[in-house]
Amino acid sequence: MTSLAGSMLIARPALDDPNFAQTVVLLLQHGSEGTFGLIVNRPIHVEGFDVPLYVGGPCEMQGLFLLHGYPQWSDNTESQGGCVASGIFLGNETIMNRLKDDPEAHPRFRVFTNYSGWGPDQLEHEISSGAWAVVPASGTKLFDIPVELLWQRLLPSTIPLPSLN
């Protein structure tokens, strides 16, 4: 099985799970043990939280995840986080503190609560049933497309099947 880590899942309109309707999920891990990712187009407002926050999925977790688009902040070591996809890096508390000082000066970041997860072979079954489209992820897609347009812009067009009548 080829790993889909570093790809984006685009929910097809036929996907009827309300947790994932019209979502874009960035896959951080994909393998025989299962799949782990973050919904990247579900912003929420939390009073008193100084940076933009997103709901990464229906699975609850302690703590937060940070994605950013600043390669100079990442040396690909465990302490700084690694490259997830072209132009997308995992961040940590050090980077979070830097962003809190002046979040508007650094618009290429997202902070997530919760995550999305699939058991072994579950995502493959959903993809083969037509629930998801898979596209390569990039910092340009994640940070430069307005969040409210991300799903529409990344959803591949479908060609209707010809009528047999």
C-alpha positions as CSV (number, residue, x, y, z in Angstrom):
1,M,0.0,0.0,0.0
2,T,1.3,3.4,-0.9
3,S,1.1,5.9,1.9
4,L,-1.2,8.9,1.4
5,A,0.4,10.9,4.1
6,G,1.0,14.4,2.8
7,S,-2.2,14.3,0.7
8,M,-5.5,16.0,1.1
9,L,-8.8,14.2,1.2
10,I,-11.6,16.1,-0.4
11,A,-15.1,14.9,0.7
12,R,-17.3,14.1,-2.3
13,P,-20.9,15.5,-2.2
14,A,-22.1,11.9,-1.7
15,L,-20.3,11.5,1.6
16,D,-23.2,11.5,4.1
17,D,-21.3,11.6,7.4
18,P,-22.0,15.1,8.9
19,N,-18.6,15.0,10.6
20,F,-17.0,15.2,7.1
21,A,-19.5,16.9,4.8
22,Q,-17.7,19.4,2.6
23,T,-14.4,18.9,4.4
24,V,-10.7,18.9,3.3
25,V,-8.5,16.7,5.4
26,L,-4.8,16.9,5.5
27,L,-3.3,13.4,6.1
28,L,-0.4,13.4,8.5
29,Q,-0.1,9.6,8.8
30,H,-1.3,6.7,6.7
31,G,-0.3,3.1,6.9
32,S,-1.2,-0.4,7.9
33,E,-2.0,0.8,11.5
34,G,-4.6,3.3,10.3
35,T,-4.8,6.9,9.2
36,F,-4.6,10.2,11.1
37,G,-5.3,13.7,9.7
38,L,-6.8,17.1,10.4
39,I,-9.8,18.8,8.9
40,V,-8.3,22.1,7.6
41,N,-11.5,24.0,6.7
42,R,-13.5,24.1,9.9
43,P,-12.6,27.4,11.7
44,I,-14.1,28.1,15.1
45,H,-14.0,31.2,17.4
46,V,-12.9,30.6,21.0
47,E,-13.2,33.6,23.2
48,G,-9.8,34.5,24.7
49,F,-7.8,32.4,22.2
50,D,-5.5,34.8,20.4
51,V,-4.8,32.8,17.2
52,P,-7.2,31.2,14.6
53,L,-8.4,27.8,15.7
54,Y,-9.8,24.9,13.6
55,V,-11.6,21.7,14.5
56,G,-9.4,19.0,13.1
57,G,-12.0,16.3,13.4
58,P,-14.5,14.4,15.5
59,C,-11.9,12.6,17.7
60,E,-11.1,14.4,20.9
61,M,-7.6,14.9,22.2
62,Q,-5.6,16.8,24.8
63,G,-3.5,19.6,23.4
64,L,-3.3,21.3,20.0
65,F,-1.7,20.7,16.6
66,L,0.0,23.5,14.8
67,L,0.7,23.6,11.0
68,H,2.7,26.5,9.5
69,G,4.2,27.5,6.2
70,Y,7.5,28.9,7.4
71,P,10.4,26.6,6.4
72,Q,12.9,28.8,8.3
73,W,11.1,27.8,11.5
74,S,11.6,24.1,10.9
75,D,14.9,22.3,10.9
76,N,13.1,18.9,10.4
77,T,14.2,17.8,13.9
78,E,11.8,16.3,16.4
79,S,11.9,19.5,18.5
80,Q,10.9,21.8,15.6
81,G,8.5,19.5,13.7
82,G,8.9,18.1,10.2
83,C,7.7,18.7,6.8
84,V,4.2,17.3,6.2
85,A,3.9,18.2,2.5
86,S,5.4,20.8,0.2
87,G,5.3,24.1,2.2
88,I,3.5,22.6,5.2
89,F,5.3,22.0,8.5
90,L,4.3,20.7,12.0
91,G,4.9,23.3,14.7
92,N,5.4,23.1,18.4
93,E,5.0,25.3,21.6
94,T,8.0,27.5,20.7
95,I,6.4,28.4,17.4
96,M,3.0,28.8,19.1
97,N,4.5,31.4,21.4
98,R,6.0,33.3,18.5
99,L,2.6,33.4,16.8
100,K,0.8,34.6,19.9
101,D,3.0,37.7,20.0
102,D,1.7,38.9,16.6
103,P,-0.5,36.4,14.8
104,E,-1.4,38.9,12.0
105,A,2.3,39.2,11.1
106,H,2.4,35.4,10.3
107,P,-0.7,34.5,8.4
108,R,0.6,31.1,7.2
109,F,-0.4,29.0,10.2
110,R,-3.3,27.0,11.6
111,V,-3.9,25.7,15.1
112,F,-6.1,22.6,15.5
113,T,-8.1,21.0,18.3
114,N,-9.2,17.4,17.8
115,Y,-8.3,15.1,14.9
116,S,-9.7,12.7,12.3
117,G,-8.8,9.0,12.5
118,W,-9.5,5.8,10.6
119,G,-8.7,2.2,11.5
120,P,-6.7,-0.1,9.3
121,D,-8.1,-0.3,5.8
122,Q,-11.1,1.9,6.7
123,L,-10.0,4.9,4.6
124,E,-9.1,2.7,1.7
125,H,-12.7,1.3,1.7
126,E,-14.1,4.8,1.8
127,I,-12.0,6.0,-1.0
128,S,-12.8,3.0,-3.2
129,S,-16.6,3.6,-2.5
130,G,-16.2,7.1,-3.9
131,A,-16.5,9.1,-0.6
132,W,-13.2,10.9,-1.0
133,A,-11.0,12.4,-3.7
134,V,-7.3,12.4,-3.0
135,V,-5.1,15.4,-4.2
136,P,-1.5,16.3,-3.4
137,A,-1.3,18.8,-0.5
138,S,0.8,22.0,-0.6
139,G,1.2,25.1,1.4
140,T,-0.2,27.1,-1.5
141,K,-3.4,25.2,-1.3
142,L,-3.7,25.3,2.5
143,F,-2.6,28.8,3.2
144,D,-3.4,30.8,0.1
145,I,-6.9,29.6,-0.8
146,P,-9.5,31.3,1.5
147,V,-10.7,28.7,4.0
148,E,-14.4,29.2,3.0
149,L,-13.5,28.4,-0.6
150,L,-11.1,25.5,0.0
151,W,-13.5,22.6,-0.5
152,Q,-15.1,24.0,-3.6
153,R,-11.8,24.9,-5.2
154,L,-10.1,21.5,-4.5
155,L,-13.1,19.2,-5.3
156,P,-12.3,17.6,-8.6
157,S,-15.0,18.0,-11.2
158,T,-16.9,14.9,-12.1
159,I,-18.1,14.0,-15.5
160,P,-21.6,12.6,-15.4
161,L,-22.1,9.2,-16.9
162,P,-24.0,9.1,-20.2
163,S,-27.6,8.1,-20.1
164,L,-28.3,4.6,-21.3
165,N,-31.8,5.5,-22.5
